[in-house]
Amino acid sequence: MKLNKIYKSLVTVVLLTNLLYAKEPININFKNLEIIDFIKITSKILNKNILITNNINGKIDFVSNKPVYKEDLLNLVIYVLESKGYTLIDNDGILRIIRLNSASKYNTPIYNNTKDIKNFMMVTEVFNIDYENVDYISSKIRHLLSKNAKLVTDKQSNAIVLTDFPSNIKTVKTVIKLIAKDSKKDIKTVKLKNIQGNTILTDLRNVSKTVFNEKILNEKVNILLNKDTNTIMFVGKKKNVDFLVKYLHNIDSQDSLVQKVVDVIYLKNAESKSIIKILNTIMAKKVYKDKNNRPFASVDDESNSIILMGPKKEISYFKELIKKLDIDRQQVYVKARIIEISTLGSREVGVKYGLIAGTSNAASGLLTMSANMGGNAVAIDTSAMGLAIPSLTEGLALGATINLLNQNGAADIVSEPSLLCINNKQSSIYVGETRSIKTGTTTTSGGNINDTYKREDIGLTLKVKPRISNGNKVLLDISTKLEDVGQTTTNGQPNTSKKDLQTTAIVNNGESIILGGYIKNKKEYTIDKVPFFGDIPLLGTLFRNNKKVNDKINLVIIITPYIVPKTKDLTYVRDQLAQLKLLEEKYTKDTILRLEKTKLKNKQDDLIRETKLKTIHKELKKYNSANADLLNQLYGRDDD
């Protein structure tokens, strides 16, 4: 029986020896092999000295489904010994079998890195912990150690001394790396270019608290400010630090709303003085938590510009406000006619053409005559006019009336000034002359008399302020002032007169407003004479008639506004007004022709009526004569 067991053991040893030295992997199996014999076989094959100080009893079985190599055999011995409470320790090339619970006391090999160790013998490794406290880490990985492993921490170097099997050490180091990975502190600094660090520091900390859960220690980001260099430092988890750094760069960029900027806005339409008053009023009423964020505005009259200084956000707000205030304001072309109308002359024209005129109020007289000058009888093609003038026919009738009075000497067009006005802004014009007015007389010590004079502007001042309203209408604020010099008083100084008128009216585009009431008396002598005979000396008086004429001269001001379309310029308006002037002349000619035809027809009607009356009168005479003869015969009375 014993010989049979010995034979089997020898066969197993020979078989293992052959297999282990084979070049190709072969599956092996053994059963009921003594542990001591397995250790001896391993020592022989590996050519290693193995010291056995304890009697290790037991048998082992091994079933292999994979190839077995030399390095695997030593690991098999370690596994077998571990099941019995023992392990192998390599001390200077001698493998010692010792108890597991005291392995750390037998000078286990020390490694800086167990990554390349392929056997499973217990070793000692010392490694540092980065980014995290060593005691905190050790408390998290103790459950991963083998039963007989030993772990010691060093707080000063933040290192761990671990005695365990290489595979366990590798696992522990992998777990520590994962834990410490999130604990790694990243440090980044940002040099601010456009903003001051103290103005954004609180905002950054609030963002960090809102985005990251600071109850988790690894999520917290420390934010520090260096006022001297205007630099902000971030210390924390890389992912979190990168987020805050990107956020700060966006704020500190050239387009940042917080950056301090200086901007100059050149006004195109509005006046800088009026705009700066509005800006300063708004700035004074706005409340700023940080006084340093209050913007500043100044004005440059020479360039008509506004200078703004302050945070980008505030400057953008006020730039938008200025843009809305500095809109392209619409213009109004105001045409004025200053006319002197003779009361006698207009009465004669009215009689001549069958029109009612010549009243003391020249304005109402013009309106009456222009109303009679218009009507459906005169048809003018106005399709060529581009300006939207609702009352074009009435305007043509008024212009024709003035032309008619001017052609017949009843009106004198003193001036036709025009004003290009900006909407809702007053414009003025002065028509007159400058005269020297005597103000006093002084006598010198030598008996010489010196007169003193003062230069005065005498004439008409017209001020117009148009305001475009809805419905193609214009509100006109009109102010007129007429100053004149009268007769000289007894002290040699002349009397002066001043007439002032102010009114407001709403008219359609192209509709005229007539201002009157400036009346002066005119006395002149006229001479009616027979041609040739009236010029003969002495005898000519028989053929001349001197007549004194008292007339009243009315100064009438006609104002007509024309809205300049937004898409057109002044040249377009002038071209349109030139076409309007041609229409007015044509309208005048057609109207005069109509009046002449009407006058001729009236004469013809008068002649017909007169002829009819004469015929009726003759018939009546005949009738009366026949009746007289009949009566005489009846009553026996003869003609006597």
C-alpha positions as CSV (number, residue, x, y, z in Angstrom):
1,M,0.0,0.0,0.0
2,K,2.8,2.4,1.0
3,L,4.8,1.5,-2.1
4,N,1.7,2.3,-4.2
5,K,1.5,5.8,-2.7
6,I,5.2,6.4,-3.1
7,Y,4.9,5.4,-6.7
8,K,2.1,7.7,-7.4
9,S,4.0,10.6,-5.8
10,L,7.0,10.0,-7.9
11,V,4.9,9.8,-11.0
12,T,3.3,13.1,-10.1
13,V,6.7,14.7,-9.4
14,V,8.1,13.5,-12.7
15,L,5.0,14.6,-14.5
16,L,5.1,18.1,-13.0
17,T,8.8,18.4,-13.7
18,N,8.3,17.6,-17.3
19,L,5.3,19.8,-17.7
20,L,6.9,22.8,-16.0
21,Y,9.9,22.6,-18.2
22,A,7.9,22.2,-21.3
23,K,7.9,25.1,-23.8
24,E,4.2,24.8,-24.6
25,P,1.5,25.2,-22.0
26,I,-0.2,22.0,-20.9
27,N,-3.1,21.4,-18.6
28,I,-2.2,19.5,-15.4
29,N,-4.1,17.9,-12.6
30,F,-3.1,16.2,-9.3
31,K,-5.0,14.7,-6.5
32,N,-4.3,14.0,-2.8
33,L,-0.8,15.5,-3.1
34,E,0.9,16.3,0.2
35,I,1.4,20.0,0.9
36,I,5.0,19.3,1.9
37,D,5.7,17.4,-1.3
38,F,4.1,20.3,-3.4
39,I,6.4,22.8,-1.6
40,K,9.5,20.6,-2.3
41,I,8.5,20.2,-6.0
42,T,8.1,24.0,-6.3
43,S,11.5,24.6,-4.7
44,K,13.1,22.3,-7.1
45,I,11.4,23.6,-10.2
46,L,11.9,27.3,-9.3
47,N,15.4,26.7,-8.0
48,K,14.5,28.5,-4.9
49,N,15.4,27.8,-1.3
50,I,12.3,27.5,0.8
51,L,12.7,27.5,4.6
52,I,10.1,25.4,6.5
53,T,10.0,26.0,10.2
54,N,6.6,24.6,10.9
55,N,5.0,21.2,10.2
56,I,2.3,21.8,7.6
57,N,-0.1,18.9,7.2
58,G,-2.6,18.4,4.6
59,K,-3.3,17.4,1.0
60,I,-4.3,19.3,-2.0
61,D,-6.1,18.7,-5.3
62,F,-5.7,20.8,-8.4
63,V,-7.8,20.7,-11.5
64,S,-6.5,22.7,-14.4
65,N,-8.4,23.8,-17.5
66,K,-5.8,26.3,-18.6
67,P,-2.1,26.1,-19.2
68,V,0.2,26.3,-16.2
69,Y,3.5,28.2,-16.3
70,K,6.4,28.5,-13.8
71,E,5.3,31.8,-12.3
72,D,1.9,30.4,-11.6
73,L,3.3,27.6,-9.5
74,L,4.6,30.0,-6.8
75,N,1.3,31.7,-6.6
76,L,-0.3,28.2,-6.1
77,V,2.0,27.6,-3.2
78,I,1.1,30.9,-1.6
79,Y,-2.7,30.2,-2.0
80,V,-2.2,26.7,-0.4
81,L,-0.2,28.2,2.5
82,E,-2.7,31.0,3.0
83,S,-5.5,28.4,3.5
84,K,-3.4,27.0,6.4
85,G,-2.6,30.4,7.9
86,Y,0.9,30.7,6.5
87,T,2.5,32.7,3.7
88,L,5.9,33.1,1.9
89,I,8.3,35.9,2.6
90,D,11.3,36.6,0.3
91,N,14.2,37.6,2.5
92,D,17.4,38.1,0.4
93,G,16.5,35.2,-2.0
94,I,15.3,32.8,0.7
95,L,11.6,32.0,0.8
96,R,10.4,31.7,4.4
97,I,7.2,30.1,5.4
98,I,5.8,32.1,8.3
99,R,2.4,32.7,9.9
100,L,0.2,35.3,8.2
101,N,-0.7,37.2,11.3
102,S,3.0,38.0,12.0
103,A,4.2,38.5,8.4
104,S,4.7,42.2,8.8
105,K,7.3,41.5,11.5
106,Y,9.6,39.5,9.2
107,N,11.0,42.2,7.0
108,T,8.6,42.0,4.1
109,P,10.1,43.4,0.9
110,I,9.6,47.1,0.5
111,Y,8.6,48.5,-2.9
112,N,7.9,52.0,-4.2
113,N,5.6,50.7,-6.9
114,T,4.0,47.2,-6.9
115,K,2.5,47.6,-10.3
116,D,5.0,45.2,-11.9
117,I,5.0,42.5,-9.2
118,K,3.6,39.3,-10.7
119,N,3.7,37.0,-7.6
120,F,1.4,37.2,-4.7
121,M,3.8,37.3,-1.8
122,M,3.1,39.8,0.9
123,V,5.1,43.1,0.5
124,T,5.2,46.5,2.0
125,E,4.7,49.7,-0.1
126,V,4.9,53.4,1.0
127,F,3.0,55.9,-1.2
128,N,1.9,59.5,-0.8
129,I,-1.6,60.8,-0.9
130,D,-2.2,63.9,-2.9
131,Y,-5.0,66.5,-2.5
132,E,-6.6,64.8,0.5
133,N,-5.9,64.1,4.2
134,V,-4.2,60.7,4.7
135,D,-6.3,59.8,7.8
136,Y,-9.5,60.5,5.8
137,I,-8.3,58.3,3.0
138,S,-7.2,55.5,5.3
139,S,-10.7,55.4,6.9
140,K,-12.2,54.9,3.4
141,I,-10.0,51.9,2.3
142,R,-9.5,49.7,5.4
143,H,-12.3,47.4,4.3
144,L,-10.4,46.6,1.2
145,L,-7.3,45.2,3.1
146,S,-6.7,41.5,3.7
147,K,-7.3,40.0,7.1
148,N,-3.7,40.1,8.2
149,A,-2.6,43.3,6.4
150,K,-1.1,46.2,8.3
151,L,-1.6,50.0,7.6
152,V,0.2,52.9,9.1
153,T,-0.2,56.6,8.2
154,D,2.3,59.5,8.4
155,K,0.5,62.9,8.8
156,Q,3.7,64.9,8.2
157,S,4.3,63.5,4.8
158,N,0.7,62.6,4.2
159,A,1.8,59.0,3.3
160,I,0.6,55.5,3.9
161,V,2.7,52.5,4.8
162,L,0.8,49.3,3.7
163,T,1.8,45.7,4.2
164,D,-0.4,43.4,2.1
165,F,-0.6,41.2,-0.9
166,P,0.3,43.1,-4.2
167,S,-3.1,42.6,-5.7
168,N,-4.7,44.2,-2.6
169,I,-2.3,47.1,-2.7
170,K,-3.1,47.7,-6.3
171,T,-6.8,47.7,-5.5
172,V,-6.3,50.1,-2.6
173,K,-4.2,52.5,-4.7
174,T,-6.8,52.5,-7.5
175,V,-9.6,53.4,-5.0
176,I,-7.4,56.1,-3.4
177,K,-6.7,57.6,-6.8
178,L,-10.4,57.8,-7.6
179,I,-11.2,59.4,-4.2
180,A,-8.3,61.9,-4.4
181,K,-9.1,62.7,-8.1
182,D,-12.1,64.8,-7.1
183,S,-10.1,66.3,-4.2
184,K,-7.4,67.6,-6.5
185,K,-7.1,71.4,-6.1
186,D,-6.6,73.4,-9.2
187,I,-5.3,76.9,-8.9
188,K,-5.9,79.6,-11.6
189,T,-5.4,83.3,-11.6
190,V,-7.2,85.9,-13.8
191,K,-5.7,89.3,-14.4
192,L,-8.6,91.7,-14.9
193,K,-8.3,94.2,-17.7
194,N,-11.5,96.1,-17.8
195,I,-13.1,95.9,-14.3
196,Q,-12.0,96.3,-10.7
197,G,-11.8,93.1,-8.7
198,N,-13.6,94.4,-5.7
199,T,-16.7,95.2,-7.9
200,I,-17.0,91.6,-9.1
201,L,-15.7,89.6,-6.1
202,T,-19.1,89.4,-4.3
203,D,-20.8,88.4,-7.5
204,L,-18.3,85.6,-8.1
205,R,-18.8,84.1,-4.6
206,N,-22.5,84.2,-5.0
207,V,-22.3,82.4,-8.3
208,S,-20.0,79.8,-6.7
209,K,-22.5,79.2,-3.9
210,T,-25.4,79.0,-6.3
211,V,-23.9,76.6,-8.8
212,F,-21.8,74.3,-6.5
213,N,-23.0,72.6,-3.4
214,E,-20.5,73.9,-0.8
215,K,-21.7,71.4,1.8
216,I,-19.6,68.9,-0.2
217,L,-16.1,69.9,0.7
218,N,-14.6,69.0,-2.7
219,E,-17.1,71.2,-4.5
220,K,-16.2,74.4,-2.7
221,V,-14.1,77.0,-4.6
222,N,-12.0,79.5,-2.7
223,I,-11.9,82.9,-4.4
224,L,-9.1,85.4,-3.4
225,L,-8.5,89.0,-4.6
226,N,-5.1,90.7,-4.9
227,K,-6.0,94.4,-5.0
228,D,-2.4,95.5,-5.9
229,T,-2.4,93.6,-9.1
230,N,-6.2,93.5,-9.7
231,T,-6.0,89.7,-9.9
232,I,-8.5,87.1,-8.8
233,M,-7.3,83.6,-7.8
234,F,-9.5,80.5,-7.8
235,V,-8.6,77.4,-5.7
236,G,-10.8,74.3,-6.0
237,K,-11.9,71.4,-8.1
238,K,-10.6,71.8,-11.7
239,K,-14.1,71.6,-13.3
240,N,-15.5,74.2,-10.9
241,V,-12.5,76.5,-11.3
242,D,-12.7,76.4,-15.1
243,F,-16.4,77.3,-14.9
244,L,-15.8,80.4,-12.8
245,V,-12.7,81.4,-14.8
246,K,-14.7,81.3,-18.0
247,Y,-17.5,83.3,-16.4
248,L,-15.1,86.0,-15.2
249,H,-13.4,86.2,-18.7
250,N,-16.8,86.8,-20.3
251,I,-17.5,89.6,-17.8
252,D,-14.1,91.1,-18.3
253,S,-14.2,90.9,-22.0
254,Q,-14.3,94.0,-24.3
255,D,-18.0,93.6,-24.7
256,S,-18.6,93.2,-20.9
257,L,-21.6,95.0,-19.4
258,V,-19.6,95.7,-16.3
259,Q,-16.5,97.2,-17.8
260,K,-15.8,100.9,-17.5
261,V,-16.0,102.5,-20.9
262,V,-15.8,106.0,-22.5
263,D,-18.0,106.7,-25.5
264,V,-18.6,109.7,-27.6
265,I,-22.0,110.0,-29.4
266,Y,-22.1,112.5,-32.2
267,L,-25.6,113.9,-32.5
268,K,-27.1,114.2,-36.0
269,N,-30.4,116.0,-35.4
270,A,-30.8,117.1,-31.7
271,E,-28.8,119.7,-29.9
272,S,-26.3,118.5,-27.4
273,K,-27.3,121.1,-24.8
274,S,-30.9,119.9,-24.7
275,I,-29.9,116.2,-24.6
276,I,-27.5,116.7,-21.7
277,K,-30.2,118.2,-19.6
278,I,-32.4,115.1,-20.1
279,L,-29.5,112.7,-19.3
280,N,-28.4,114.6,-16.1
281,T,-32.0,114.6,-14.9
282,I,-32.3,110.8,-15.3
283,M,-28.9,110.1,-13.8
284,A,-29.7,112.2,-10.8
285,K,-32.9,110.2,-10.1
286,K,-31.4,106.7,-10.7
287,V,-30.2,104.9,-7.5
288,Y,-26.9,103.1,-7.7
289,K,-25.8,100.7,-4.9
290,D,-22.2,101.3,-5.8
291,K,-21.5,105.0,-6.3
292,N,-18.6,104.1,-8.5
293,N,-21.1,102.7,-11.1
294,R,-22.8,106.1,-11.5
295,P,-22.1,107.2,-15.1
296,F,-20.9,110.7,-16.0
297,A,-22.1,112.7,-19.0
298,S,-20.5,115.8,-20.6
299,V,-21.2,117.8,-23.7
300,D,-19.0,119.2,-26.5
301,D,-20.8,122.1,-28.2
302,E,-18.3,122.5,-31.0
303,S,-18.8,118.9,-32.3
304,N,-22.4,118.7,-31.0
305,S,-21.6,115.5,-29.2
306,I,-22.2,113.8,-25.8
307,I,-19.4,112.2,-23.9
308,L,-20.4,109.2,-21.6
309,M,-18.2,107.5,-19.0
310,G,-19.2,104.6,-16.8
311,P,-20.1,100.9,-16.7
312,K,-20.8,99.3,-20.1
313,K,-24.4,98.4,-19.0
314,E,-25.2,102.0,-18.0
315,I,-23.6,103.5,-21.1
316,S,-25.5,101.1,-23.4
317,Y,-28.7,102.2,-21.7
318,F,-28.0,105.9,-22.2
319,K,-26.8,105.4,-25.7
320,E,-30.1,103.7,-26.6
321,L,-31.9,106.7,-25.0
322,I,-29.9,109.2,-27.0
323,K,-30.6,107.2,-30.2
324,K,-34.3,107.6,-29.6
325,L,-34.0,111.3,-28.8
326,D,-31.7,112.0,-31.7
327,I,-34.2,110.8,-34.4
328,D,-34.3,112.2,-37.9
329,R,-36.8,115.1,-37.4
330,Q,-39.1,115.9,-40.2
331,Q,-38.9,119.3,-41.8
332,V,-41.6,121.8,-42.8
333,Y,-41.0,124.2,-45.7
334,V,-42.9,127.5,-44.8
335,K,-43.6,129.9,-47.6
336,A,-44.7,133.4,-46.7
337,R,-46.1,136.3,-48.8
338,I,-46.0,139.8,-47.6
339,I,-48.5,141.9,-49.6
340,E,-49.7,145.5,-49.5
341,I,-53.3,145.7,-50.8
342,S,-55.0,148.9,-51.7
343,T,-58.6,149.2,-50.6
344,L,-59.6,151.4,-53.5
345,G,-57.7,149.3,-56.0
346,S,-59.2,146.0,-54.8
347,R,-62.7,147.6,-55.0
348,E,-62.1,148.6,-58.6
349,V,-60.8,145.1,-59.5
350,G,-63.9,143.6,-57.8
351,V,-66.2,145.9,-59.8
352,K,-64.3,145.3,-63.0
353,Y,-64.6,141.5,-62.8
354,G,-67.8,141.3,-60.9
355,L,-66.1,140.2,-57.6
356,I,-67.0,141.4,-54.1
357,A,-63.8,143.0,-52.6
358,G,-62.5,146.2,-51.2
359,T,-63.6,145.7,-47.6
360,S,-61.6,147.3,-44.8
361,N,-60.5,143.9,-43.7
362,A,-58.1,142.8,-46.4
363,A,-58.0,139.2,-45.1
364,S,-61.7,138.7,-45.5
365,G,-61.6,140.6,-48.8
366,L,-59.0,138.1,-50.1
367,L,-61.0,135.2,-49.0
368,T,-64.2,136.5,-50.6
369,M,-62.4,137.2,-53.9
370,S,-60.6,133.8,-53.9
371,A,-63.9,132.0,-53.2
372,N,-65.4,133.8,-56.3
373,M,-62.3,133.0,-58.3
374,G,-62.6,129.3,-57.7
375,G,-65.4,127.0,-58.4
376,N,-66.1,124.1,-60.6
377,A,-65.9,126.2,-63.7
378,V,-62.1,126.1,-63.6
379,A,-60.7,122.6,-63.9
380,I,-56.9,122.1,-63.5
381,D,-55.1,118.8,-63.9
382,T,-53.1,118.4,-60.6
383,S,-52.1,114.8,-61.1
384,A,-48.4,115.8,-61.6
385,M,-48.2,117.1,-58.1
386,G,-46.3,114.8,-55.8
387,L,-47.0,116.7,-52.6
388,A,-50.1,115.5,-50.8
389,I,-52.0,118.8,-50.6
390,P,-55.7,118.3,-49.7
391,S,-56.7,121.9,-50.4
392,L,-54.8,122.4,-53.7
393,T,-57.7,124.1,-55.5
394,E,-58.3,126.6,-52.8
395,G,-54.6,127.4,-52.8
396,L,-54.6,127.9,-56.5
397,A,-57.6,130.2,-56.2
398,L,-55.9,132.3,-53.6
399,G,-52.7,132.6,-55.6
400,A,-54.8,133.6,-58.7
401,T,-56.5,136.3,-56.7
402,I,-53.2,137.8,-55.6
403,N,-51.9,137.7,-59.2
404,L,-55.1,139.4,-60.4
405,L,-54.7,142.2,-57.8
406,N,-51.0,142.6,-58.6
407,Q,-51.6,142.7,-62.4
408,N,-54.2,145.5,-61.9
409,G,-52.1,147.5,-59.5
410,A,-54.3,146.8,-56.5
411,A,-51.6,144.8,-54.7
412,D,-47.9,145.0,-54.3
413,I,-45.9,141.9,-53.3
414,V,-43.4,143.3,-50.9
415,S,-41.5,140.1,-50.2
416,E,-41.9,136.3,-50.6
417,P,-39.5,134.8,-48.0
418,S,-39.4,131.1,-47.3
419,L,-38.2,129.2,-44.2
420,L,-37.1,125.6,-43.9
421,C,-38.1,124.7,-40.4
422,I,-37.4,121.6,-38.3
423,N,-40.5,120.1,-36.8
424,N,-41.3,121.6,-33.4
425,K,-38.5,124.2,-33.6
426,Q,-39.0,127.9,-34.1
427,S,-37.6,129.8,-37.1
428,S,-37.7,133.5,-37.8
429,I,-37.2,136.0,-40.6
430,Y,-36.8,139.8,-40.7
431,V,-37.9,141.9,-43.6
432,G,-37.1,145.6,-43.3
433,E,-34.4,148.2,-43.2
434,T,-32.2,150.0,-40.7
435,R,-32.8,153.7,-40.2
436,S,-31.0,156.5,-38.3
437,I,-33.4,158.0,-35.8
438,K,-32.6,161.3,-34.2
439,T,-32.6,161.0,-30.5
440,G,-31.4,164.4,-29.3
441,T,-29.6,167.6,-29.9
442,T,-26.6,169.1,-27.9
443,T,-24.9,172.5,-28.1
444,T,-21.1,172.6,-27.6
445,S,-19.3,175.3,-25.7
446,G,-18.4,176.9,-29.1
447,G,-22.0,177.2,-30.0
448,N,-22.0,174.3,-32.5
449,I,-25.2,172.1,-32.5
450,N,-24.7,168.4,-32.7
451,D,-27.5,165.9,-33.3
452,T,-27.3,162.4,-32.0
453,Y,-28.8,159.4,-33.8
454,K,-29.5,155.8,-33.1
455,R,-29.8,153.0,-35.7
456,E,-33.0,151.1,-35.5
457,D,-34.3,148.1,-37.4
458,I,-37.7,149.0,-39.0
459,G,-39.7,146.3,-40.6
460,L,-41.5,143.1,-40.2
461,T,-40.3,140.2,-38.0
462,L,-42.0,136.8,-38.6
463,K,-41.5,133.8,-36.3
464,V,-43.0,130.4,-37.1
465,K,-42.9,127.2,-35.1
466,P,-44.5,124.3,-37.0
467,R,-45.5,121.0,-35.3
468,I,-46.6,118.1,-37.5
469,S,-49.6,116.3,-36.2
470,N,-51.6,113.3,-37.3
471,G,-53.7,113.4,-40.5
472,N,-51.2,115.4,-42.6
473,K,-51.9,118.5,-40.6
474,V,-49.6,121.2,-39.3
475,L,-50.0,123.2,-36.1
476,L,-48.5,126.7,-36.6
477,D,-47.4,129.0,-33.7
478,I,-47.1,132.3,-35.5
479,S,-45.7,135.6,-34.1
480,T,-45.5,138.8,-36.2
481,K,-44.2,142.2,-35.2
482,L,-44.4,145.3,-37.4
483,E,-42.3,148.3,-36.4
484,D,-42.5,151.6,-38.3
485,V,-41.5,155.3,-38.0
486,G,-44.2,158.0,-38.3
487,Q,-44.2,161.7,-38.5
488,T,-41.6,163.8,-36.7
489,T,-42.8,165.6,-33.5
490,T,-42.2,169.2,-32.6
491,N,-38.9,168.3,-30.8
492,G,-37.5,166.8,-34.0
493,Q,-37.8,163.2,-32.9
494,P,-40.1,160.8,-34.9
495,N,-42.9,158.8,-33.6
496,T,-42.6,155.1,-33.8
497,S,-45.3,152.4,-34.1
498,K,-45.3,148.7,-33.3
499,K,-48.0,146.2,-34.1
500,D,-47.7,142.7,-32.6
501,L,-49.7,139.6,-33.4
502,Q,-49.5,136.1,-32.1
503,T,-51.8,133.2,-33.1
504,T,-51.9,129.5,-33.3
505,A,-53.7,127.6,-36.1
506,I,-54.0,124.1,-37.4
507,V,-54.0,123.8,-41.2
508,N,-53.7,121.1,-43.8
509,N,-50.5,120.5,-45.7
510,G,-50.3,123.2,-48.3
511,E,-53.2,125.2,-46.8
512,S,-52.7,129.0,-46.3
513,I,-53.4,131.1,-43.3
514,I,-53.9,134.8,-43.8
515,L,-52.9,137.4,-41.2
516,G,-54.2,140.9,-41.6
517,G,-55.0,144.0,-39.6
518,Y,-51.9,146.1,-40.4
519,I,-53.5,149.2,-42.0
520,K,-52.0,152.6,-42.8
521,N,-53.7,155.6,-44.4
522,K,-52.4,156.9,-47.7
523,K,-53.1,160.3,-49.2
524,E,-52.1,161.1,-52.8
525,Y,-53.0,163.5,-55.5
526,T,-53.9,162.2,-59.0
527,I,-54.1,164.2,-62.2
528,D,-56.6,163.2,-64.9
529,K,-55.8,165.0,-68.3
530,V,-56.6,164.9,-71.9
531,P,-53.6,163.5,-73.9
532,F,-51.5,166.2,-75.5
533,F,-53.8,169.1,-74.6
534,G,-53.3,168.5,-70.9
535,D,-49.6,169.1,-71.3
536,I,-49.9,172.6,-73.0
537,P,-48.6,175.3,-70.7
538,L,-51.3,177.5,-69.3
539,L,-54.0,176.2,-71.5
540,G,-53.4,172.7,-70.3
541,T,-55.1,173.5,-67.0
542,L,-58.4,173.5,-68.9
543,F,-57.8,169.9,-69.9
544,R,-56.5,168.7,-66.5
545,N,-58.4,167.6,-63.3
546,N,-56.5,167.4,-60.0
547,K,-58.1,164.9,-57.6
548,K,-57.2,164.1,-54.0
549,V,-57.4,160.4,-53.1
550,N,-57.6,158.9,-49.6
551,D,-56.7,155.3,-49.6
552,K,-56.0,152.6,-47.0
553,I,-53.1,150.2,-47.5
554,N,-53.5,146.8,-45.8
555,L,-50.4,144.7,-45.0
556,V,-51.4,141.1,-45.4
557,I,-49.2,138.1,-44.5
558,I,-50.0,134.8,-46.1
559,I,-48.2,131.7,-44.6
560,T,-48.4,128.3,-46.3
561,P,-46.6,125.2,-44.8
562,Y,-45.5,122.3,-46.8
563,I,-44.5,119.1,-45.1
564,V,-41.3,117.7,-46.5
565,P,-41.7,113.9,-47.0
566,K,-39.3,111.8,-45.0
567,T,-38.0,110.1,-48.1
568,K,-37.5,113.4,-50.1
569,D,-35.2,116.3,-49.8
570,L,-35.6,120.1,-50.2
571,T,-34.8,120.0,-53.9
572,Y,-37.9,117.8,-54.4
573,V,-40.1,120.2,-52.5
574,R,-38.8,123.2,-54.6
575,D,-39.4,121.3,-57.8
576,Q,-42.9,120.6,-56.6
577,L,-43.5,124.2,-55.7
578,A,-42.2,125.3,-59.1
579,Q,-44.8,123.1,-60.7
580,L,-47.4,124.6,-58.3
581,K,-46.4,128.1,-59.5
582,L,-47.0,127.0,-63.1
583,L,-50.4,125.6,-62.1
584,E,-51.2,128.9,-60.3
585,E,-50.3,131.0,-63.4
586,K,-52.4,128.7,-65.6
587,Y,-55.2,128.8,-63.1
588,T,-55.0,132.7,-63.1
589,K,-55.2,132.9,-66.9
590,D,-58.0,130.4,-67.1
591,T,-59.9,132.2,-64.3
592,I,-59.4,135.7,-66.0
593,L,-60.6,134.2,-69.2
594,R,-63.6,132.7,-67.5
595,L,-64.4,136.1,-65.8
596,E,-64.0,137.9,-69.1
597,K,-66.4,135.5,-70.7
598,T,-68.8,135.8,-67.8
599,K,-68.5,139.6,-68.0
600,L,-69.1,139.6,-71.8
601,K,-72.1,137.2,-71.4
602,N,-73.5,139.5,-68.8
603,K,-73.2,142.5,-71.1
604,Q,-74.9,140.5,-73.9
605,D,-77.7,139.6,-71.5
606,D,-78.0,143.2,-70.5
607,L,-78.3,144.2,-74.2
608,I,-80.9,141.6,-74.8
609,R,-82.8,142.7,-71.8
610,E,-82.5,146.4,-72.8
611,T,-83.7,145.6,-76.4
612,K,-86.6,143.6,-75.0
613,L,-87.5,146.5,-72.7
614,K,-87.4,149.0,-75.6
615,T,-89.6,146.7,-77.7
616,I,-92.1,146.3,-74.9
617,H,-92.0,150.1,-74.3
618,K,-92.9,150.7,-78.0
619,E,-95.7,148.2,-77.9
620,L,-97.0,149.8,-74.8
621,K,-96.9,153.2,-76.5
622,K,-98.8,151.8,-79.5
623,Y,-101.2,150.2,-77.2
624,N,-101.7,153.3,-75.2
625,S,-102.1,155.4,-78.4
626,A,-104.8,153.0,-79.8
627,N,-106.7,153.0,-76.6
628,A,-106.7,156.8,-76.6
629,D,-108.2,157.0,-80.0
630,L,-110.9,154.5,-79.1
631,L,-111.8,156.5,-76.0
632,N,-112.1,159.7,-77.9
633,Q,-114.5,158.1,-80.4
634,L,-116.6,156.7,-77.6
635,Y,-116.9,159.9,-75.7
636,G,-117.0,162.2,-78.7
637,R,-113.8,163.9,-77.7
638,D,-111.1,164.8,-80.2
639,D,-107.5,165.1,-79.5
640,D,-107.8,168.6,-78.2
